[in-house]
Every structure is written in structure tokens, then in C-alpha cells.
Amino acid sequence: MRLFVAAIALAALMALPASAHADFMRAGRLTCIVSKPDAALHFGSARPMNCTLRQRGRRAQHYAGTLRKYGIEWGVFTRTVMHWDVYSRSGHVRRGGLEGSYGGITFEAALGSGVGANVVDGGPDGIRLSPVGTQTQTGSVNVTTGAMRFRLRFRR
């Protein structure tokens, strides 16, 4: 299964233009936790998520949002942790600078614990998330594929 996710991530990276992040520097790491348990066969879902941006030498920034998925979700869903590198032109993100809408595609599979890949685009001008983010799951038995979108709101 990990090979499958790696192949999807590689294919997504190859589809991006070479200049996708040419003018951007790594600013930090965004970690999002989606922990609303669920068990069903879905053709779409909405789950709350809490995210933290960590940047070297700066205070952590906290965001809240809702992860919406459109496609097939089958199984038992527990805790999912997603990670993206964050890029900006200046190499840092101002407070609240990640507020905005993001979207893309998702592939995930789990049997007890699992992995997934999320290809995203969007966000505020001057900010980019790594085009392919990774995720880990615990306590899940599921398969998901489809479109995803989320909007981040800064928590003061």
C-alpha cells in the first residue's frame, strides 16, 4: 500500500510545472489533525480539523477548519494527521497568513494504521503548501479516493 501512495505522489509531482515553487522558500510545517470518529460508506463527508503551523524562531500559529471530501470513503475513520511543508516568498508566514481555501485530491488506505497522500492547491497569494502532503492514520480500517477541500481560519 505504501508503494501505491508513493507512486501517486510521484505522479502528482511530475505533473506540476517545474517553476511551481521557484520563487518560494520553505517557511515551516503545517500539521493538521482530523479526529472525528466515523464508520460508514460515504460519497462525501465533512470533518473538523485543527492545524498548527510551526516556523523556526517564531511562535506556533493555530488554525481551525473543516475538511470536506467528495468521492468514495469506506470504512472506520478515527484519527488522521496530515502534514504539508509551507512555502512563502519571504521564507516566513505572518500571523494568520494561511487563512484561505485549499483544494485537491486525496488517496488513503488503512488497516489498523495507514498512509495517504493529498495533492493540494490554493491558499492566499504568496503562500504555497507542498503540492503533495502526507498523512498517517491510527485505529482506522478504510479506503478513500476523491476530491478534497478545506478552509483554514486563524485562531487568535
C-alpha positions as semicolon CSV with decimal commas, in nm:
position;residue;x (nm);y (nm);z (nm)
1;M;0,000;0,000;0,000
2;R;0,285;0,240;0,079
3;L;0,420;0,176;-0,269
4;F;0,081;0,273;-0,416
5;V;0,077;0,602;-0,221
6;A;0,436;0,675;-0,320
7;A;0,351;0,615;-0,687
8;I;0,054;0,854;-0,668
9;A;0,268;1,120;-0,500
10;L;0,542;1,083;-0,762
11;A;0,290;1,109;-1,045
12;A;0,142;1,424;-0,893
13;L;0,485;1,583;-0,857
14;M;0,573;1,501;-1,217
15;A;0,253;1,671;-1,334
16;L;0,349;2,002;-1,173
17;P;0,532;2,269;-1,368
18;A;0,900;2,294;-1,278
19;S;0,854;2,654;-1,164
20;A;0,570;2,577;-0,920
21;H;0,780;2,688;-0,622
22;A;1,072;2,859;-0,799
23;D;1,028;3,194;-0,619
24;F;0,935;3,044;-0,283
25;M;1,137;2,941;0,023
26;R;1,039;2,686;0,285
27;A;0,875;2,874;0,573
28;G;0,762;2,594;0,803
29;R;0,549;2,284;0,850
30;L;0,169;2,266;0,876
31;T;0,026;1,974;1,075
32;C;-0,349;1,914;1,077
33;I;-0,538;1,670;1,298
34;V;-0,877;1,535;1,192
35;S;-1,015;1,331;1,478
36;K;-1,393;1,299;1,445
37;P;-1,465;0,923;1,452
38;D;-1,699;0,784;1,188
39;A;-1,799;0,449;1,040
40;A;-1,986;0,423;0,710
41;L;-1,985;0,425;0,334
42;H;-1,980;0,789;0,222
43;F;-1,986;0,972;-0,106
44;G;-1,884;1,287;0,075
45;S;-1,803;1,396;0,428
46;A;-1,716;1,695;0,644
47;R;-1,488;1,663;0,948
48;P;-1,347;1,934;1,174
49;M;-0,972;1,982;1,167
50;N;-0,722;2,168;1,385
51;C;-0,391;2,276;1,239
52;T;-0,064;2,416;1,369
53;L;0,200;2,598;1,165
54;R;0,549;2,570;1,312
55;Q;0,823;2,802;1,186
56;R;1,180;2,820;1,308
57;G;1,226;3,104;1,557
58;R;0,856;3,204;1,561
59;R;0,554;3,127;1,775
60;A;0,327;2,849;1,657
61;Q;0,014;2,959;1,470
62;H;-0,311;2,772;1,521
63;Y;-0,589;2,732;1,265
64;A;-0,928;2,561;1,257
65;G;-1,123;2,441;0,959
66;T;-1,342;2,176;0,807
67;L;-1,205;1,907;0,579
68;R;-1,459;1,821;0,309
69;K;-1,414;1,515;0,091
70;Y;-1,611;1,428;-0,223
71;G;-1,576;1,076;-0,352
72;I;-1,583;0,729;-0,208
73;E;-1,499;0,678;0,159
74;W;-1,548;0,333;0,304
75;G;-1,462;0,205;0,650
76;V;-1,399;0,315;1,005
77;F;-1,232;0,652;1,044
78;T;-1,060;0,763;1,363
79;R;-0,760;0,996;1,391
80;T;-0,583;1,130;1,082
81;V;-0,274;1,353;1,091
82;M;-0,183;1,542;0,772
83;H;0,144;1,726;0,702
84;W;0,247;1,984;0,443
85;D;0,558;2,194;0,404
86;V;0,468;2,563;0,376
87;Y;0,645;2,796;0,131
88;S;0,643;3,174;0,100
89;R;0,838;3,430;-0,096
90;S;0,993;3,572;0,223
91;G;1,063;3,240;0,397
92;H;0,815;3,308;0,677
93;V;0,437;3,339;0,721
94;R;0,281;3,637;0,902
95;R;0,029;3,564;1,180
96;G;-0,292;3,439;1,021
97;G;-0,122;3,421;0,682
98;L;-0,253;3,072;0,600
99;E;-0,620;3,174;0,617
100;G;-0,785;3,073;0,294
101;S;-0,927;2,793;0,086
102;Y;-0,735;2,493;-0,043
103;G;-0,841;2,201;-0,260
104;G;-0,714;1,897;-0,440
105;I;-0,732;1,519;-0,446
106;T;-0,682;1,255;-0,178
107;F;-0,590;0,886;-0,170
108;E;-0,570;0,690;0,153
109;A;-0,580;0,336;0,284
110;A;-0,555;0,193;0,634
111;L;-0,575;-0,136;0,816
112;G;-0,518;-0,050;1,183
113;S;-0,274;0,217;1,079
114;G;-0,239;0,360;0,733
115;V;-0,097;0,618;0,498
116;G;-0,228;0,861;0,244
117;A;-0,133;1,135;0,002
118;N;-0,306;1,467;-0,054
119;V;-0,236;1,680;-0,360
120;V;-0,342;2,041;-0,288
121;D;-0,350;2,384;-0,446
122;G;-0,490;2,719;-0,343
123;G;-0,442;2,939;-0,041
124;P;-0,360;3,306;-0,003
125;D;-0,142;3,488;-0,254
126;G;0,227;3,447;-0,174
127;I;0,177;3,122;0,020
128;R;0,200;2,766;-0,113
129;L;0,164;2,429;0,054
130;S;0,385;2,150;-0,072
131;P;0,190;2,007;-0,364
132;V;0,188;1,660;-0,209
133;G;0,119;1,624;0,161
134;T;0,139;1,304;0,360
135;Q;-0,090;1,164;0,622
136;T;-0,094;0,891;0,882
137;Q;-0,390;0,723;1,045
138;T;-0,433;0,520;1,361
139;G;-0,719;0,291;1,454
140;S;-0,869;0,301;1,106
141;V;-0,984;0,048;0,850
142;N;-1,068;0,240;0,537
143;V;-1,017;0,322;0,171
144;T;-1,078;0,672;0,034
145;T;-1,031;0,838;-0,302
146;G;-1,172;1,160;-0,439
147;A;-1,158;1,537;-0,419
148;M;-1,095;1,733;-0,102
149;R;-1,115;2,094;0,005
150;F;-1,068;2,283;0,326
151;R;-1,071;2,639;0,451
152;L;-0,839;2,749;0,731
153;R;-0,936;3,017;0,984
154;F;-0,676;3,170;1,216
155;R;-0,743;3,111;1,586
156;R;-0,628;3,409;1,791
